[in-house]
Amino acid sequence: MRALIQRVKRGGVKTGAVHNAIDRGLVVLLGVGEGDSEADADLLAEKTAHLRIFSNAEGKFDHSLLDVKGSALVVSQFTLYGDASKGRRPDFTAAAKPAEAARLYEYYSERLRGKGVPVKNGVFGADMEVEIINDGPVTIWLDTKK
C-alpha cells in the first residue's frame, strides 16, 4: 500500500460540486496494490496518524496530525502504482482490482478514524478535482512494502 502524504493548510475534492474539504491537516493520496492486506492498511494508518511532520515553535518537525488536531482528506489514487519504466504509457497492473482496492481504501479510512483523526474522503473511482494548498511544502512518500 502506498500513500503520498501532503501537509496542507487546506484541501478538498470536487465531483461537480464540492464533495469534501478539510482545513489544516494531511491530504493522503492512497494507492492499493495487488496483494495488499488489512495489515498494510493498519500499518499505514498508524504511521499517518503519528508521523511527526508538523513544526514546533522552533520550526522542527515534532508534532503529528493528532498533536495539532488536524484532519485527513483521503483520496484514492491507483496511479501511484503506475509503472512507466517501459514505453510511454504507464502500466497499472500492480494496482489492486477495484473491488479489493475500494474495500482496503475504506478500511484504511476507518482505521485512521479509530485513531482519533477526523477523516473526509474522496469518491472512490470517480474523476475528481483535488485542491491541495500545501503547507511548506511538505510531501512524504510511504510504502508498506519498503
Residue, then its C-alpha position, 0 to 999 in steps of 0.5 A: m500500500r502506498a500513500l503520498i502524504q501532503r501537509v496542507k493548510r487546506g484541501g478538498v475534492k470536487t465531483g461537480a460540486v464540492h464533495n469534501a474539504i478539510d482545513r489544516g491537516l494531511v491530504v493522503l493520496l492512497g494507492v492499493g496494490e495487488g496483494d495488499s492486506e488489512a495489515d498494510a492498511d493498519l500499518l499505514a494508518e498508524k504511521t499517518a496518524h503519528l508521523r511527526i511532520f508538523s513544526n514546533a515553535e522552533g520550526k522542527f518537525d515534532h508534532s503529528l496530525l493528532d498533536v495539532k488536531g488536524s484532519a485527513l482528506v483521503v483520496s484514492q489514487f491507483t496511479l501511484y502504482g503506475d509503472a512507466s519504466k517501459g514505453r510511454r504509457p504507464d502500466f497499472t497492473a500492480a494496482a489492486k482490482p477495484a473491488e479489493a482496492a475500494r474495500l482496503y481504501e475504506y478500511y484504511s479510512e476507518r482505521l485512521r478514524g479509530k485513531g482519533v483523526p477526523v477523516k473526509n474522503g474522496v469518491f472512490g473511482a470517480d474523476m475528481e478535482v483535488e485542491i491541495i494548498n500545501d503547507g511548506p511544502v511538505t510531501i512524504w512518500l510511504d510504502t508498506k512494502k519498503 
